Amino acid sequence: MTAKKPRKVARLYSILDSLNAHTHRSFRTIVFSDTVLVYNPVLAKTDHDRNYLVWYLIEFAEDLHHRLTGQDIYFRAVITAGTFSHYNLKNIECFFGEALVDAYLHEKQIPSIGLFIKNDCNQYNEYFRVAPFDDEYQFVYLNRSLETLHKMSGDVFPFTDPGSQDQAPYTPWQIRFLEDLHTNMRTHRDPRVRTKFLTAWDFYSKRYPGMTHALVAGNFTTTALGGPHAWLPEIQTMLSEIKRLKRIGSGTPVSRALLRKRRRKRRRKP
């Protein structure tokens, strides 16, 4: 992205800068390159503390997942536990520990996108559905509106109960995410990247077989799940938000400099 789409890089940093994790008093964040690291500086002492920390760590990933909808930017993340140190010297910022190494090494081995939680941490997960990934980690479903709709409908669609739109308000965003998964797993030029999207799609299609079948057959429209007038105001809000975020970075000095450089190169061509 840095070489080919610098505006997209500026957009990514703007989204990372807006995350809820930065303002929560129980956590600290470190952003370096394309990585966001969120940790609790105060150790958990009780199971209640652990439930609270895991709940919010997953919600931070859910927040990022939601903000990236429609931006053609995806993430892979892990939640783990272990030692971690973070402090500042005179000129440099230091951060290291077992938890960081474990997250770094395991993240590289996951041929998918999305959030994965270590089994030791998942025992304190009270609110989010998971599915086994390997002996150590679980895949976390971050689409709670789809989960609500799945329960209300019995996975039979279209489901036209008017109350479903109020109880599952983010359905348009989450349909768009599934559409992007399905498109990329079929059309992305890099077969390794296609595999990552395919793995993520497989998790959703196994948990929501009726829903994913209806969406594919209905070309990923909200009418496939909720009838002809479902989520119309939410759709407009989603489209406006996607468009607003896409405009971020259009005036950055980096992008203008690169554009000038590219124009000069074009002029030199015979």
C-alpha positions as a printed NumPy array, in Angstrom:
array([[  0.   ,   0.   ,   0.   ],
       [  2.852,   2.404,   0.771],
       [  4.224,   2.083,  -2.759],
       [  0.961,   1.949,  -4.677],
       [ -1.777,   3.447,  -2.488],
       [ -0.355,   5.987,  -0.006],
       [ -3.782,   7.524,   0.526],
       [ -4.997,   4.151,   1.745],
       [ -2.165,   4.086,   4.283],
       [ -3.244,   7.5  ,   5.594],
       [ -6.818,   6.2  ,   5.795],
       [ -5.668,   3.139,   7.757],
       [ -3.769,   5.259,  10.283],
       [ -6.757,   7.559,  10.709],
       [ -8.965,   4.557,  11.457],
       [ -6.434,   3.131,  13.901],
       [ -6.208,   6.508,  15.607],
       [ -9.986,   6.564,  16.163],
       [-10.298,   3.187,  17.916],
       [-12.121,   2.97 ,  21.241],
       [ -9.151,   1.138,  22.758],
       [ -7.157,   4.383,  23.021],
       [ -9.618,   5.972,  25.453],
       [-10.267,   3.079,  27.843],
       [ -8.562,   3.596,  31.2  ],
       [ -7.916,  -0.116,  31.787],
       [ -5.787,  -0.492,  28.654],
       [ -2.826,   1.009,  26.855],
       [ -2.156,   0.881,  23.133],
       [  0.964,   0.823,  21.011],
       [  0.772,   1.382,  17.251],
       [  3.795,   0.555,  15.121],
       [  3.857,   0.045,  11.363],
       [  0.588,  -1.777,  10.547],
       [  0.226,  -3.319,  14.02 ],
       [ -1.955,  -2.342,  16.97 ],
       [ -1.017,  -3.777,  20.353],
       [ -3.551,  -3.441,  23.192],
       [ -2.742,  -4.603,  26.714],
       [ -3.809,  -4.144,  30.327],
       [ -1.057,  -2.492,  32.415],
       [ -2.668,  -3.635,  35.698],
       [ -2.715,  -7.379,  36.206],
       [ -6.064,  -9.114,  36.679],
       [ -6.49 , -10.47 ,  40.209],
       [ -9.88 , -12.196,  39.998],
       [-11.923, -14.081,  37.447],
       [-14.244, -11.084,  37.333],
       [-11.279,  -8.945,  36.242],
       [-10.324, -11.498,  33.589],
       [-13.889, -11.654,  32.249],
       [-13.907,  -7.858,  31.996],
       [-10.542,  -7.613,  30.225],
       [-11.32 , -10.366,  27.703],
       [-14.733,  -8.832,  27.009],
       [-13.215,  -5.461,  26.146],
       [-10.277,  -6.862,  24.2  ],
       [-12.734,  -8.665,  21.922],
       [-14.863,  -5.538,  21.629],
       [-11.803,  -3.538,  20.562],
       [-11.292,  -6.027,  17.716],
       [-15.002,  -5.79 ,  16.918],
       [-14.672,  -1.99 ,  16.77 ],
       [-11.789,  -2.21 ,  14.292],
       [-13.664,  -4.851,  12.289],
       [-16.67 ,  -2.541,  12.008],
       [-14.664,   0.555,  11.023],
       [-12.832,  -1.329,   8.261],
       [-16.054,  -2.435,   6.551],
       [-15.945,  -1.535,   2.872],
       [-12.369,  -0.209,   3.011],
       [-10.672,  -3.275,   1.464],
       [ -8.427,  -3.49 ,   4.538],
       [ -8.482,  -6.591,   6.739],
       [ -6.737,  -7.699,   9.902],
       [ -5.66 , -10.813,  11.718],
       [ -5.368, -10.654,  15.514],
       [ -4.844, -12.876,  18.529],
       [ -5.725, -12.559,  22.197],
       [ -3.225, -14.216,  24.493],
       [ -1.904, -13.915,  28.052],
       [  1.6  , -13.691,  29.449],
       [  4.312, -11.358,  30.638],
       [  4.689,  -7.98 ,  28.942],
       [  6.824,  -4.953,  29.708],
       [  6.393,  -1.451,  28.292],
       [  8.405,   1.595,  29.348],
       [ 10.243,   4.601,  27.947],
       [ 13.945,   5.365,  28.101],
       [ 15.37 ,   8.768,  27.29 ],
       [ 15.158,   8.322,  23.528],
       [ 13.344,   5.066,  22.81 ],
       [ 10.147,   3.229,  23.686],
       [ 10.647,  -0.351,  24.91 ],
       [  8.11 ,  -3.157,  24.805],
       [  8.725,  -6.902,  24.993],
       [  7.529, -10.089,  26.683],
       [  6.236, -13.62 ,  26.297],
       [  2.744, -12.484,  25.34 ],
       [  4.054, -10.368,  22.462],
       [  6.261, -13.188,  21.147],
       [  3.409, -15.696,  21.397],
       [  1.012, -13.37 ,  19.562],
       [  3.575, -12.565,  16.867],
       [  4.561, -16.167,  16.177],
       [  1.058, -17.616,  16.206],
       [ -0.447, -14.833,  14.096],
       [  1.975, -15.721,  11.303],
       [  0.711, -19.316,  11.282],
       [ -2.989, -18.48 ,  10.822],
       [ -4.151, -18.76 ,   7.17 ],
       [ -7.193, -16.575,   7.766],
       [ -8.371, -13.118,   8.716],
       [-10.235, -12.173,  11.874],
       [ -9.757, -12.576,  15.612],
       [ -8.426, -15.683,  17.349],
       [ -8.352, -16.207,  21.112],
       [ -6.146, -18.577,  23.071],
       [ -7.991, -21.311,  24.98 ],
       [ -6.638, -20.075,  28.321],
       [ -8.227, -16.684,  27.645],
       [-11.401, -17.993,  26.073],
       [-12.529, -19.519,  29.368],
       [-13.224, -15.901,  30.411],
       [-15.145, -15.047,  27.225],
       [-18.804, -14.59 ,  28.172],
       [-20.372, -12.837,  25.192],
       [-18.901, -13.899,  21.859],
       [-19.348, -17.135,  19.94 ],
       [-16.229, -19.074,  18.978],
       [-15.274, -22.092,  16.875],
       [-12.195, -24.319,  17.266],
       [ -9.261, -23.404,  15.053],
       [ -6.399, -25.546,  16.361],
       [ -5.245, -27.05 ,  19.661],
       [ -4.476, -23.626,  21.15 ],
       [ -6.822, -21.071,  19.584],
       [-10.491, -20.43 ,  18.822],
       [-11.926, -18.304,  16.006],
       [-14.081, -15.448,  17.363],
       [-17.261, -14.345,  15.572],
       [-17.321, -10.542,  15.641],
       [-20.673, -10.128,  13.853],
       [-23.156,  -9.937,  16.717],
       [-26.026,  -8.606,  14.601],
       [-25.795, -11.682,  12.387],
       [-25.733, -13.866,  15.492],
       [-28.883, -12.18 ,  16.793],
       [-30.61 , -12.571,  13.435],
       [-29.53 , -16.203,  13.28 ],
       [-31.151, -16.922,  16.658],
       [-34.354, -15.009,  15.938],
       [-34.903, -16.591,  12.517],
       [-33.819, -20.142,  13.248],
       [-31.494, -19.649,  10.255],
       [-34.466, -19.599,   7.843],
       [-34.575, -16.635,   5.445],
       [-35.959, -14.204,   4.486],
       [-37.026, -13.347,   8.02 ],
       [-39.522, -10.483,   8.036],
       [-40.153,  -9.917,  11.735],
       [-39.964,  -6.085,  11.994],
       [-38.298,  -6.306,  15.409],
       [-35.268,  -7.997,  13.901],
       [-34.069,  -4.732,  12.336],
       [-33.972,  -2.993,  15.71 ],
       [-32.257,  -5.891,  17.451],
       [-29.713,  -6.458,  14.654],
       [-28.962,  -2.89 ,  13.481],
       [-25.502,  -3.569,  12.022],
       [-26.665,  -6.279,   9.657],
       [-25.864,  -4.224,   6.471],
       [-22.234,  -3.753,   7.572],
       [-21.892,  -7.435,   8.344],
       [-23.488,  -8.521,   5.078],
       [-21.002,  -6.275,   3.275],
       [-18.147,  -7.973,   5.132],
       [-19.384, -11.433,   4.087],
       [-19.749, -10.225,   0.502],
       [-16.144,  -9.021,   0.525],
       [-14.993, -12.362,   1.965],
       [-16.843, -14.278,  -0.736],
       [-15.543, -12.046,  -3.532],
       [-11.912, -12.147,  -2.416],
       [-11.829, -15.891,  -1.845],
       [-12.805, -16.314,  -5.511],
       [-11.106, -13.44 ,  -7.314],
       [ -8.007, -12.255,  -5.429],
       [ -4.915, -12.614,  -7.593],
       [ -2.735, -14.147,  -4.882],
       [ -3.735, -17.767,  -4.097],
       [ -2.315, -17.475,  -0.567],
       [ -4.576, -14.499,   0.101],
       [ -7.554, -16.326,  -1.401],
       [ -6.927, -19.098,   1.116],
       [ -7.149, -16.644,   4.018],
       [-10.533, -15.345,   2.855],
       [-11.743, -18.878,   2.16 ],
       [-10.826, -20.012,   5.676],
       [-12.737, -17.106,   7.224],
       [-15.744, -17.706,   4.964],
       [-15.752, -21.356,   5.994],
       [-16.193, -20.394,   9.653],
       [-19.23 , -18.26 ,   8.825],
       [-20.811, -20.729,   6.415],
       [-20.553, -23.506,   9.012],
       [-22.174, -21.468,  11.759],
       [-24.796, -19.77 ,   9.546],
       [-25.5  , -22.195,   6.671],
       [-28.996, -20.914,   5.926],
       [-27.919, -17.282,   6.106],
       [-24.832, -17.62 ,   3.895],
       [-26.79 , -19.698,   1.356],
       [-29.504, -17.026,   1.212],
       [-26.942, -14.252,   0.807],
       [-25.092, -15.969,  -2.039],
       [-28.381, -16.736,  -3.809],
       [-29.609, -13.174,  -3.216],
       [-26.393, -11.458,  -4.34 ],
       [-25.646, -10.263,  -0.795],
       [-28.572,  -7.872,  -0.533],
       [-30.379,  -7.174,   2.733],
       [-33.615,  -8.292,   1.076],
       [-32.209, -11.822,   1.043],
       [-32.379, -11.825,   4.833],
       [-35.136,  -9.399,   5.769],
       [-37.469,  -8.621,   2.894],
       [-37.669,  -5.726,   0.408],
       [-37.572,  -2.792,   2.866],
       [-35.222,  -4.134,   5.512],
       [-32.516,  -1.875,   7.019],
       [-32.94 ,   0.949,   4.476],
       [-31.856,   3.768,   6.863],
       [-28.932,   1.656,   8.101],
       [-27.805,   1.01 ,   4.535],
       [-27.629,   4.743,   3.832],
       [-25.684,   5.316,   7.041],
       [-23.24 ,   2.557,   6.127],
       [-22.669,   3.866,   2.607],
       [-22.115,   7.406,   3.896],
       [-19.613,   6.188,   6.48 ],
       [-17.696,   4.091,   3.947],
       [-17.529,   7.076,   1.577],
       [-16.417,   9.424,   4.364],
       [-13.55 ,   7.142,   5.382],
       [-12.454,   6.646,   1.787],
       [-11.949,  10.406,   1.463],
       [ -9.46 ,  10.403,   4.343],
       [ -5.895,  10.766,   3.129],
       [ -6.751,  12.343,  -0.212],
       [ -4.859,  15.51 ,   0.727],
       [ -1.838,  14.109,   2.549],
       [  1.566,  15.576,   1.606],
       [  2.874,  12.069,   0.953],
       [  0.203,  11.286,  -1.592],
       [  0.622,  14.628,  -3.374],
       [  4.398,  14.192,  -3.568],
       [  4.03 ,  10.733,  -5.016],
       [  1.45 ,  11.923,  -7.498],
       [  3.788,  14.704,  -8.663],
       [  6.582,  12.165,  -9.007],
       [  4.379,   9.895, -11.073],
       [  3.334,  12.771, -13.321],
       [  6.972,  13.642, -13.974],
       [  7.678,  10.039, -14.886],
       [  4.785,  10.013, -17.329],
       [  6.071,  13.181, -19.001],
       [  9.467,  11.595, -19.607],
       [  7.973,   8.725, -21.537],
       [  8.504,   9.037, -25.332]])
